[in-house]
């Protein structure tokens, strides 16, 4: 009986440790996702600006 209880306790402690590791990993991934989202937003702004500059240059050439 004590061995079974000790085995369950050991398994529970291992699951608790693994859960904590997963939580840390998820926080890191959430940070990377936020960084990626910010990078994509900046890239979209840069692309929009580039298109506006190109459109203005074409307009200037045509007039």
ABEGO torsion letter per residue (X at the ends): XAAAAAAAAAAAAAAAAAAAAAAAAAAAAAAAAAAAAAAAAAAAAAAAAAAAAAAAAAAAAAX
